[in-house]
């Protein structure tokens, strides 16, 4: 095995799970996320000479996975008559997961979910996230703040409904 | 944002992290399944297809229209019986056919446009390129005529990056170039193979890249 192949194998082994968790947070579906992350790693393998020099290779994988899934998600979101509900969304997580939180995450705009995924699961700081997304650090902070506010609001609504 | 806000935000982000972290994740697939997937993708992508790798004996080449809606350029040298400099220039939104100064012809297919296969076939014919052009199906004959599509088609248009050159003069008599493309594909997949004119066709919804097809 060449040095580059060994390097990719080590990266793959160490990064699979955090990348998968980040994408699960965005998609709400382990199965869907697993496929998207596998696709992203396949692309990373193809472009490893470029990706290995990337300042945050895991972020590259997560972004690629999310982009790979974006068209799928938009297509199905159009096709499903949700009527403001999420019953048909691609969710397959089990009871161990906070379903309300998952629903709240899915309600976030794409960019906010992306910021959450990079911050929470890849531990990237604001400047690095800004660099990855091609936006200003202040914009990252705004997305993060709005995402947290929206999550908090959704969760409070969910709790209120449970009480009712 | 004050300190309290940041603390609250941090708590919320921790809650998100804890919630997802508690979820059991499937184990990573074997590395070779990832690399196999990469190779399969490589075969479908124009940028990753090497004509040299495909070789002169390749049964078919599968490439993509340039990513992001850009064109794939096919720049065939016309058959010697056709005076290329007199061939008409066609510029349409979906495709264009232009005679090159060196006697070749450049065909540009634009992804994201509805491409009329009959119009492409006719334009190629006027440039001396015998072709079967099909949308959303990929046709071949049982026999793969010599010299092989790798001799007739190669990447690298003289007009710019990402181009595809077709050496029409290398297409023998009684042989056609079968060009199949996926009309609505994000990747703008295009397949090339040589077919025997008049022989029964086998058409499929996915291209058969053949034993040497682009890997």
Interface residues (C-beta under 8 A of the other chain):
Chain A: X9 X12 X13 X16 X17 X20 X21 X24 X25 X30 X34 X38 X39 X41 X42 X43 X45 X46 X71 X93 X94 X96 X97 X98 X101 X102 X105 X116 X119 X120 X121 X141 X144 X145 X148 X151 X152
Chain B: X1 X5 X8 X9 X12 X13 X15 X16 X17 X19 X20 X21 X22 X23 X24 X25 X26 X28 X29 X31 X33 X34 X35 X37 X38 X41 X42 X48 X186
